[in-house]
C-alpha cells in the first residue's frame, strides 16, 4: 500500500514540464537575438529566427502539424489568424514562410528584448489607443501592402482567457482591399491549451496550423472591409473548435 496521490503527481509533473519548456525557450531566444543583431539581410535574419523559433517546440516535445501551405499564393498576400495565446506569434514565425511581416500592437516595441528582435525581422507596430497614431499606422500598412509586402495580422488585436473567436479589427482587410491582394485566413488550434491567458508555465500539447483557401476580389464582401473581416472570421469559425464570442455577446 502506498500513499501516492495521482493528482499531486500530475501537478508536479506539469510544473516540471513547464519549467523545462522555459529552459528550452530561453537559449533559443538568446540565439535568435544574437543572430538578429549580427546577420545581414532581412530575409537571412528571418530564416535564422524561424529556425530558433522551431527549436523550443521540438525540444519540449510539442508536435506541430501544418496543413495547407500549398494554398498560400505565390505572390503577395495578407494573412489573418485567430489569437489565443502568447505563443501564437512564435508559432507563426516558426512554421509559416519567412516572407511575412507580422503586425503587432505598438506597446510591444517598448519591451526591451522582444521589441528589438521584432524590429530586426521587419515587424510592423500599430498604435491601438491613440486615434491619430492608429490612422497613421493604418496608412503605413496600406502603403506596405501596396508596395508588395506580405503582411500577417492577428485581427482580434489581443486574446482573452475565455475560449472563442472575438471581433476582428478592420485594418488587415482595408489593407487587402486597397492593395488588391488575396486575403488568407489561418486557423491556429491548441495554443490556448498550452499557454492560456494568465498562465506562466506552458503545458504539453499538440499544435495545428491550418491555412484556408484565399479570399480574392471575386467575393461580394471585397468592397467593404468590415464585411470582408466578417467573412474571414466565419471561415475561421468553420474550422476552429471554439465558440463565436461576438454572437455570444449579442445574446
C-alpha positions as protocol buffer text, in pm:
chain_id: "A"
residue {
  index: 1
  type: UNK
  ca { x: 0 y: 0 z: 0 }
}
residue {
  index: 2
  type: UNK
  ca { x: 133 y: 344 z: -94 }
}
residue {
  index: 3
  type: UNK
  ca { x: 41 y: 700 z: -3 }
}
residue {
  index: 4
  type: UNK
  ca { x: 95 y: 836 z: -354 }
}
residue {
  index: 5
  type: UNK
  ca { x: -156 y: 1088 z: -478 }
}
residue {
  index: 6
  type: UNK
  ca { x: -209 y: 1069 z: -859 }
}
residue {
  index: 7
  type: UNK
  ca { x: -349 y: 1424 z: -874 }
}
residue {
  index: 8
  type: UNK
  ca { x: -50 y: 1566 z: -691 }
}
residue {
  index: 9
  type: UNK
  ca { x: 183 y: 1361 z: -911 }
}
residue {
  index: 10
  type: UNK
  ca { x: 25 y: 1501 z: -1227 }
}
residue {
  index: 11
  type: UNK
  ca { x: 52 y: 1853 z: -1087 }
}
residue {
  index: 12
  type: UNK
  ca { x: 420 y: 1813 z: -1005 }
}
residue {
  index: 13
  type: UNK
  ca { x: 487 y: 1661 z: -1346 }
}
residue {
  index: 14
  type: UNK
  ca { x: 316 y: 1957 z: -1515 }
}
residue {
  index: 15
  type: UNK
  ca { x: 523 y: 2203 z: -1312 }
}
residue {
  index: 16
  type: UNK
  ca { x: 849 y: 2031 z: -1403 }
}
residue {
  index: 17
  type: UNK
  ca { x: 745 y: 2018 z: -1768 }
}
residue {
  index: 18
  type: UNK
  ca { x: 661 y: 2389 z: -1768 }
}
residue {
  index: 19
  type: UNK
  ca { x: 998 y: 2477 z: -1616 }
}
residue {
  index: 20
  type: UNK
  ca { x: 1176 y: 2256 z: -1867 }
}
residue {
  index: 21
  type: UNK
  ca { x: 985 y: 2418 z: -2155 }
}
residue {
  index: 22
  type: UNK
  ca { x: 1101 y: 2763 z: -2041 }
}
residue {
  index: 23
  type: UNK
  ca { x: 1460 y: 2639 z: -2020 }
}
residue {
  index: 24
  type: UNK
  ca { x: 1439 y: 2523 z: -2381 }
}
residue {
  index: 25
  type: UNK
  ca { x: 1291 y: 2855 z: -2492 }
}
residue {
  index: 26
  type: UNK
  ca { x: 1537 y: 3095 z: -2328 }
}
residue {
  index: 27
  type: UNK
  ca { x: 1856 y: 2974 z: -2506 }
}
residue {
  index: 28
  type: UNK
  ca { x: 1668 y: 2974 z: -2837 }
}
residue {
  index: 29
  type: UNK
  ca { x: 1552 y: 3329 z: -2772 }
}
residue {
  index: 30
  type: UNK
  ca { x: 1907 y: 3440 z: -2695 }
}
residue {
  index: 31
  type: UNK
  ca { x: 2031 y: 3272 z: -3013 }
}
residue {
  index: 32
  type: UNK
  ca { x: 1758 y: 3447 z: -3213 }
}
residue {
  index: 33
  type: UNK
  ca { x: 1855 y: 3786 z: -3069 }
}
residue {
  index: 34
  type: UNK
  ca { x: 2223 y: 3731 z: -3139 }
}
residue {
  index: 35
  type: UNK
  ca { x: 2151 y: 3628 z: -3496 }
}
residue {
  index: 36
  type: UNK
  ca { x: 1914 y: 3921 z: -3547 }
}
residue {
  index: 37
  type: UNK
  ca { x: 2192 y: 4153 z: -3430 }
}
residue {
  index: 38
  type: UNK
  ca { x: 2474 y: 4007 z: -3639 }
}
residue {
  index: 39
  type: UNK
  ca { x: 2321 y: 3854 z: -3952 }
}
residue {
  index: 40
  type: UNK
  ca { x: 2300 y: 4090 z: -4253 }
}
residue {
  index: 41
  type: UNK
  ca { x: 1988 y: 4098 z: -4468 }
}
residue {
  index: 42
  type: UNK
  ca { x: 1624 y: 4083 z: -4360 }
}
residue {
  index: 43
  type: UNK
  ca { x: 1548 y: 3751 z: -4530 }
}
residue {
  index: 44
  type: UNK
  ca { x: 1850 y: 3582 z: -4370 }
}
residue {
  index: 45
  type: UNK
  ca { x: 1757 y: 3716 z: -4027 }
}
residue {
  index: 46
  type: UNK
  ca { x: 1402 y: 3590 z: -4067 }
}
residue {
  index: 47
  type: UNK
  ca { x: 1520 y: 3244 z: -4167 }
}
residue {
  index: 48
  type: UNK
  ca { x: 1752 y: 3231 z: -3867 }
}
residue {
  index: 49
  type: UNK
  ca { x: 1474 y: 3336 z: -3632 }
}
residue {
  index: 50
  type: UNK
  ca { x: 1246 y: 3076 z: -3792 }
}
residue {
  index: 51
  type: UNK
  ca { x: 1494 y: 2802 z: -3701 }
}
residue {
  index: 52
  type: UNK
  ca { x: 1532 y: 2937 z: -3347 }
}
residue {
  index: 53
  type: UNK
  ca { x: 1154 y: 2959 z: -3310 }
}
residue {
  index: 54
  type: UNK
  ca { x: 1102 y: 2595 z: -3412 }
}
residue {
  index: 55
  type: UNK
  ca { x: 1353 y: 2453 z: -3168 }
}
residue {
  index: 56
  type: UNK
  ca { x: 1159 y: 2513 z: -2842 }
}
residue {
  index: 57
  type: UNK
  ca { x: 858 y: 2323 z: -2978 }
}
residue {
  index: 58
  type: UNK
  ca { x: 1076 y: 2034 z: -3089 }
}
residue {
  index: 59
  type: UNK
  ca { x: 1283 y: 2019 z: -2771 }
}
residue {
  index: 60
  type: UNK
  ca { x: 977 y: 2032 z: -2546 }
}
residue {
  index: 61
  type: UNK
  ca { x: 804 y: 1754 z: -2739 }
}
residue {
  index: 62
  type: UNK
  ca { x: 518 y: 1966 z: -2873 }
}
residue {
  index: 63
  type: UNK
  ca { x: 404 y: 1819 z: -3204 }
}
residue {
  index: 64
  type: UNK
  ca { x: 308 y: 2081 z: -3462 }
}
residue {
  index: 65
  type: UNK
  ca { x: 107 y: 1999 z: -3773 }
}
residue {
  index: 66
  type: UNK
  ca { x: 88 y: 2248 z: -4060 }
}
residue {
  index: 67
  type: UNK
  ca { x: -175 y: 2195 z: -4328 }
}
residue {
  index: 68
  type: UNK
  ca { x: -247 y: 2389 z: -4645 }
}
residue {
  index: 69
  type: UNK
  ca { x: 88 y: 2554 z: -4720 }
}
residue {
  index: 70
  type: UNK
  ca { x: 18 y: 2486 z: -5086 }
}
residue {
  index: 71
  type: UNK
  ca { x: -283 y: 2721 z: -5062 }
}
residue {
  index: 72
  type: UNK
  ca { x: -64 y: 3024 z: -4997 }
}
residue {
  index: 73
  type: UNK
  ca { x: -49 y: 3242 z: -5311 }
}
residue {
  index: 74
  type: UNK
  ca { x: 288 y: 3256 z: -5481 }
}
residue {
  index: 75
  type: UNK
  ca { x: 265 y: 3634 z: -5488 }
}
residue {
  index: 76
  type: UNK
  ca { x: 192 y: 3896 z: -5226 }
}
residue {
  index: 77
  type: UNK
  ca { x: -95 y: 3836 z: -4985 }
}
residue {
  index: 78
  type: UNK
  ca { x: -229 y: 3925 z: -4644 }
}
residue {
  index: 79
  type: UNK
  ca { x: -270 y: 3658 z: -4379 }
}
residue {
  index: 80
  type: UNK
  ca { x: -512 y: 3675 z: -4084 }
}
residue {
  index: 81
  type: UNK
  ca { x: -520 y: 3428 z: -3794 }
}
residue {
  index: 82
  type: UNK
  ca { x: -709 y: 3377 z: -3469 }
}
residue {
  index: 83
  type: UNK
  ca { x: -525 y: 3469 z: -3149 }
}
residue {
  index: 84
  type: UNK
  ca { x: -549 y: 3261 z: -2832 }
}
residue {
  index: 85
  type: UNK
  ca { x: -207 y: 3260 z: -2663 }
}
residue {
  index: 86
  type: UNK
  ca { x: 131 y: 3427 z: -2621 }
}
residue {
  index: 87
  type: UNK
  ca { x: 284 y: 3151 z: -2830 }
}
residue {
  index: 88
  type: UNK
  ca { x: 81 y: 3225 z: -3145 }
}
residue {
  index: 89
  type: UNK
  ca { x: 335 y: 3472 z: -3280 }
}
residue {
  index: 90
  type: UNK
  ca { x: 629 y: 3240 z: -3211 }
}
residue {
  index: 91
  type: UNK
  ca { x: 439 y: 2953 z: -3371 }
}
residue {
  index: 92
  type: UNK
  ca { x: 359 y: 3150 z: -3686 }
}
residue {
  index: 93
  type: UNK
  ca { x: 717 y: 3276 z: -3712 }
}
residue {
  index: 94
  type: UNK
  ca { x: 842 y: 2918 z: -3676 }
}
residue {
  index: 95
  type: UNK
  ca { x: 624 y: 2737 z: -3927 }
}
residue {
  index: 96
  type: UNK
  ca { x: 496 y: 2987 z: -4184 }
}
residue {
  index: 97
  type: UNK
  ca { x: 712 y: 3115 z: -4472 }
}
residue {
  index: 98
  type: UNK
  ca { x: 958 y: 3390 z: -4372 }
}
residue {
  index: 99
  type: UNK
  ca { x: 826 y: 3640 z: -4628 }
}
residue {
  index: 100
  type: UNK
  ca { x: 560 y: 3772 z: -4390 }
}
residue {
  index: 101
  type: UNK
  ca { x: 595 y: 4090 z: -4185 }
}
residue {
  index: 102
  type: UNK
  ca { x: 392 y: 4050 z: -3865 }
}
residue {
  index: 103
  type: UNK
  ca { x: 169 y: 4334 z: -3749 }
}
residue {
  index: 104
  type: UNK
  ca { x: 194 y: 4372 z: -3372 }
}
residue {
  index: 105
  type: UNK
  ca { x: 42 y: 4603 z: -3111 }
}
residue {
  index: 106
  type: UNK
  ca { x: 254 y: 4914 z: -3069 }
}
residue {
  index: 107
  type: UNK
  ca { x: 332 y: 4880 z: -2699 }
}
residue {
  index: 108
  type: UNK
  ca { x: 542 y: 4567 z: -2767 }
}
residue {
  index: 109
  type: UNK
  ca { x: 812 y: 4774 z: -2938 }
}
residue {
  index: 110
  type: UNK
  ca { x: 895 y: 4926 z: -2599 }
}
residue {
  index: 111
  type: UNK
  ca { x: 965 y: 4583 z: -2444 }
}
residue {
  index: 112
  type: UNK
  ca { x: 1348 y: 4579 z: -2448 }
}
residue {
  index: 113
  type: UNK
  ca { x: 1425 y: 4227 z: -2575 }
}
residue {
  index: 114
  type: UNK
  ca { x: 1111 y: 4148 z: -2773 }
}
residue {
  index: 115
  type: UNK
  ca { x: 1092 y: 4493 z: -2930 }
}
residue {
  index: 116
  type: UNK
  ca { x: 1448 y: 4479 z: -3060 }
}
residue {
  index: 117
  type: UNK
  ca { x: 1409 y: 4130 z: -3205 }
}
residue {
  index: 118
  type: UNK
  ca { x: 1078 y: 4209 z: -3374 }
}
residue {
  index: 119
  type: UNK
  ca { x: 1213 y: 4528 z: -3529 }
}
residue {
  index: 120
  type: UNK
  ca { x: 1514 y: 4341 z: -3669 }
}
residue {
  index: 121
  type: UNK
  ca { x: 1289 y: 4093 z: -3850 }
}
residue {
  index: 122
  type: UNK
  ca { x: 1073 y: 4365 z: -4004 }
}
residue {
  index: 123
  type: UNK
  ca { x: 764 y: 4355 z: -3786 }
}
residue {
  index: 124
  type: UNK
  ca { x: 515 y: 4641 z: -3812 }
}
residue {
  index: 125
  type: UNK
  ca { x: 380 y: 4809 z: -3500 }
}
residue {
  index: 126
  type: UNK
  ca { x: 35 y: 4967 z: -3473 }
}
residue {
  index: 127
  type: UNK
  ca { x: -97 y: 5214 z: -3220 }
}
residue {
  index: 128
  type: UNK
  ca { x: -422 y: 5090 z: -3063 }
}
residue {
  index: 129
  type: UNK
  ca { x: -522 y: 5370 z: -2828 }
}
residue {
  index: 130
  type: UNK
  ca { x: -428 y: 5700 z: -2996 }
}
residue {
  index: 131
  type: UNK
  ca { x: -661 y: 5790 z: -3284 }
}
residue {
  index: 132
  type: UNK
  ca { x: -411 y: 5990 z: -3488 }
}
residue {
  index: 133
  type: UNK
  ca { x: -142 y: 5726 z: -3432 }
}
residue {
  index: 134
  type: UNK
  ca { x: -380 y: 5449 z: -3538 }
}
residue {
  index: 135
  type: UNK
  ca { x: -469 y: 5636 z: -3858 }
}
residue {
  index: 136
  type: UNK
  ca { x: -102 y: 5698 z: -3934 }
}
residue {
  index: 137
  type: UNK
  ca { x: -14 y: 5330 z: -3883 }
}
residue {
  index: 138
  type: UNK
  ca { x: -312 y: 5217 z: -4093 }
}
residue {
  index: 139
  type: UNK
  ca { x: -188 y: 5432 z: -4383 }
}
residue {
  index: 140
  type: UNK
  ca { x: 161 y: 5289 z: -4339 }
}
residue {
  index: 141
  type: UNK
  ca { x: 29 y: 4931 z: -4357 }
}
residue {
  index: 142
  type: UNK
  ca { x: -172 y: 5008 z: -4670 }
}
residue {
  index: 143
  type: UNK
  ca { x: 138 y: 5157 z: -4829 }
}
residue {
  index: 144
  type: UNK
  ca { x: 346 y: 4850 z: -4736 }
}
residue {
  index: 145
  type: UNK
  ca { x: 84 y: 4609 z: -4876 }
}
residue {
  index: 146
  type: UNK
  ca { x: 54 y: 4813 z: -5197 }
}
residue {
  index: 147
  type: UNK
  ca { x: 434 y: 4809 z: -5233 }
}
residue {
  index: 148
  type: UNK
  ca { x: 434 y: 4428 z: -5242 }
}
residue {
  index: 149
  type: UNK
  ca { x: 494 y: 4339 z: -4878 }
}
residue {
  index: 150
  type: UNK
  ca { x: 311 y: 4033 z: -4744 }
}
residue {
  index: 151
  type: UNK
  ca { x: 164 y: 4109 z: -4402 }
}
residue {
  index: 152
  type: UNK
  ca { x: 34 y: 3882 z: -4126 }
}
residue {
  index: 153
  type: UNK
  ca { x: -224 y: 4000 z: -3872 }
}
residue {
  index: 154
  type: UNK
  ca { x: -395 y: 3875 z: -3558 }
}
residue {
  index: 155
  type: UNK
  ca { x: -704 y: 4090 z: -3620 }
}
residue {
  index: 156
  type: UNK
  ca { x: -860 y: 4028 z: -3280 }
}
residue {
  index: 157
  type: UNK
  ca { x: -582 y: 4254 z: -3151 }
}
residue {
  index: 158
  type: UNK
  ca { x: -534 y: 4060 z: -2829 }
}
residue {
  index: 159
  type: UNK
  ca { x: -654 y: 3741 z: -2661 }
}
residue {
  index: 160
  type: UNK
  ca { x: -859 y: 3661 z: -2353 }
}
residue {
  index: 161
  type: UNK
  ca { x: -890 y: 3368 z: -2116 }
}
residue {
  index: 162
  type: UNK
  ca { x: -1237 y: 3270 z: -2239 }
}
residue {
  index: 163
  type: UNK
  ca { x: -1221 y: 3030 z: -2536 }
}
residue {
  index: 164
  type: UNK
  ca { x: -1371 y: 3167 z: -2854 }
}
residue {
  index: 165
  type: UNK
  ca { x: -1318 y: 3392 z: -3153 }
}
residue {
  index: 166
  type: UNK
  ca { x: -1369 y: 3763 z: -3099 }
}
residue {
  index: 167
  type: UNK
  ca { x: -1441 y: 4057 z: -3324 }
}
residue {
  index: 168
  type: UNK
  ca { x: -1191 y: 4139 z: -3597 }
}
residue {
  index: 169
  type: UNK
  ca { x: -1047 y: 4487 z: -3638 }
}
residue {
  index: 170
  type: UNK
  ca { x: -1078 y: 4620 z: -3993 }
}
residue {
  index: 171
  type: UNK
  ca { x: -714 y: 4720 z: -4060 }
}
residue {
  index: 172
  type: UNK
  ca { x: -595 y: 4398 z: -4225 }
}
residue {
  index: 173
  type: UNK
  ca { x: -897 y: 4388 z: -4451 }
}
residue {
  index: 174
  type: UNK
  ca { x: -874 y: 4751 z: -4555 }
}
residue {
  index: 175
  type: UNK
  ca { x: -509 y: 4690 z: -4646 }
}
residue {
  index: 176
  type: UNK
  ca { x: -601 y: 4384 z: -4855 }
}
residue {
  index: 177
  type: UNK
  ca { x: -875 y: 4576 z: -5041 }
}
residue {
  index: 178
  type: UNK
  ca { x: -651 y: 4877 z: -5101 }
}
residue {
  index: 179
  type: UNK
  ca { x: -362 y: 4664 z: -5230 }
}
residue {
  index: 180
  type: UNK
  ca { x: -586 y: 4425 z: -5425 }
}
residue {
  index: 181
  type: UNK
  ca { x: -406 y: 4118 z: -5288 }
}
residue {
  index: 182
  type: UNK
  ca { x: -556 y: 3787 z: -5172 }
}
residue {
  index: 183
  type: UNK
  ca { x: -657 y: 3751 z: -4808 }
}
residue {
  index: 184
  type: UNK
  ca { x: -566 y: 3418 z: -4647 }
}
residue {
  index: 185
  type: UNK
  ca { x: -747 y: 3303 z: -4328 }
}
residue {
  index: 186
  type: UNK
  ca { x: -539 y: 3082 z: -4098 }
}
residue {
  index: 187
  type: UNK
  ca { x: -661 y: 2873 z: -3805 }
}
residue {
  index: 188
  type: UNK
  ca { x: -436 y: 2806 z: -3503 }
}
residue {
  index: 189
  type: UNK
  ca { x: -552 y: 2524 z: -3275 }
}
residue {
  index: 190
  type: UNK
  ca { x: -407 y: 2407 z: -2945 }
}
residue {
  index: 191
  type: UNK
  ca { x: -216 y: 2715 z: -2833 }
}
residue {
  index: 192
  type: UNK
  ca { x: -476 y: 2816 z: -2573 }
}
residue {
  index: 193
  type: UNK
  ca { x: -437 y: 2476 z: -2405 }
}
residue {
  index: 194
  type: UNK
  ca { x: -57 y: 2500 z: -2396 }
}
residue {
  index: 195
  type: UNK
  ca { x: -25 y: 2857 z: -2265 }
}
residue {
  index: 196
  type: UNK
  ca { x: -360 y: 3025 z: -2190 }
}
residue {
  index: 197
  type: UNK
  ca { x: -403 y: 3385 z: -2080 }
}
residue {
  index: 198
  type: UNK
  ca { x: -279 y: 3433 z: -1724 }
}
residue {
  index: 199
  type: UNK
  ca { x: -68 y: 3116 z: -1720 }
}
residue {
  index: 200
  type: UNK
  ca { x: 305 y: 3123 z: -1652 }
}
residue {
  index: 201
  type: UNK
  ca { x: 412 y: 2766 z: -1719 }
}
residue {
  index: 202
  type: UNK
  ca { x: 344 y: 2603 z: -2058 }
}
residue {
  index: 203
  type: UNK
  ca { x: 166 y: 2269 z: -2074 }
}
residue {
  index: 204
  type: UNK
  ca { x: 229 y: 1982 z: -2309 }
}
residue {
  index: 205
  type: UNK
  ca { x: 0 y: 1958 z: -2610 }
}
residue {
  index: 206
  type: UNK
  ca { x: -43 y: 1936 z: -2986 }
}
residue {
  index: 207
  type: UNK
  ca { x: -47 y: 2241 z: -3211 }
}
residue {
  index: 208
  type: UNK
  ca { x: -205 y: 2272 z: -3552 }
}
residue {
  index: 209
  type: UNK
  ca { x: -189 y: 2544 z: -3815 }
}
residue {
  index: 210
  type: UNK
  ca { x: -442 y: 2515 z: -4096 }
}
residue {
  index: 211
  type: UNK
  ca { x: -420 y: 2751 z: -4393 }
}
residue {
  index: 212
  type: UNK
  ca { x: -758 y: 2801 z: -4560 }
}
residue {
  index: 213
  type: UNK
  ca { x: -841 y: 2890 z: -4917 }
}
residue {
  index: 214
  type: UNK
  ca { x: -758 y: 3252 z: -5004 }
}
residue {
  index: 215
  type: UNK
  ca { x: -1036 y: 3509 z: -5037 }
}
residue {
  index: 216
  type: UNK
  ca { x: -992 y: 3713 z: -5352 }
}
residue {
  index: 217
  type: UNK
  ca { x: -1159 y: 4009 z: -5521 }
}
residue {
  index: 218
  type: UNK
  ca { x: -1434 y: 3793 z: -5672 }
}
residue {
  index: 219
  type: UNK
  ca { x: -1605 y: 3776 z: -5332 }
}
residue {
  index: 220
  type: UNK
  ca { x: -1901 y: 4013 z: -5284 }
}
residue {
  index: 221
  type: UNK
  ca { x: -1764 y: 4117 z: -4943 }
}
residue {
  index: 222
  type: UNK
  ca { x: -1448 y: 4257 z: -5104 }
}
residue {
  index: 223
  type: UNK
  ca { x: -1594 y: 4606 z: -5139 }
}
residue {
  index: 224
  type: UNK
  ca { x: -1625 y: 4660 z: -4763 }
}
residue {
  index: 225
  type: UNK
  ca { x: -1352 y: 4599 z: -4505 }
}
residue {
  index: 226
  type: UNK
  ca { x: -1596 y: 4512 z: -4226 }
}
residue {
  index: 227
  type: UNK
  ca { x: -1787 y: 4267 z: -4443 }
}
residue {
  index: 228
  type: UNK
  ca { x: -1459 y: 4113 z: -4555 }
}
residue {
  index: 229
  type: UNK
  ca { x: -1349 y: 4085 z: -4192 }
}
residue {
  index: 230
  type: UNK
  ca { x: -1668 y: 3904 z: -4101 }
}
residue {
  index: 231
  type: UNK
  ca { x: -1635 y: 3669 z: -4397 }
}
residue {
  index: 232
  type: UNK
  ca { x: -1281 y: 3576 z: -4291 }
}
residue {
  index: 233
  type: UNK
  ca { x: -1398 y: 3535 z: -3930 }
}
residue {
  index: 234
  type: UNK
  ca { x: -1676 y: 3298 z: -4034 }
}
residue {
  index: 235
  type: UNK
  ca { x: -1434 y: 3092 z: -4244 }
}
residue {
  index: 236
  type: UNK
  ca { x: -1207 y: 3054 z: -3941 }
}
residue {
  index: 237
  type: UNK
  ca { x: -1501 y: 2964 z: -3715 }
}
residue {
  index: 238
  type: UNK
  ca { x: -1595 y: 2679 z: -3951 }
}
residue {
  index: 239
  type: UNK
  ca { x: -1266 y: 2507 z: -3863 }
}
residue {
  index: 240
  type: UNK
  ca { x: -1186 y: 2640 z: -3516 }
}
residue {
  index: 241
  type: UNK
  ca { x: -1324 y: 2428 z: -3234 }
}
residue {
  index: 242
  type: UNK
  ca { x: -1419 y: 2729 z: -3024 }
}
residue {
  index: 243
  type: UNK
  ca { x: -1739 y: 2939 z: -2993 }
}
residue {
  index: 244
  type: UNK
  ca { x: -1823 y: 3270 z: -3158 }
}
residue {
  index: 245
  type: UNK
  ca { x: -1774 y: 3534 z: -2887 }
}
residue {
  index: 246
  type: UNK
  ca { x: -1940 y: 3804 z: -3097 }
}
residue {
  index: 247
  type: UNK
  ca { x: -2267 y: 3611 z: -3123 }
}
residue {
  index: 248
  type: UNK
  ca { x: -2244 y: 3516 z: -2758 }
}
residue {
  index: 249
  type: UNK
  ca { x: -2207 y: 3881 z: -2652 }
}
residue {
  index: 250
  type: UNK
  ca { x: -2508 y: 3978 z: -2863 }
}
residue {
  index: 251
  type: UNK
  ca { x: -2738 y: 3728 z: -2693 }
}
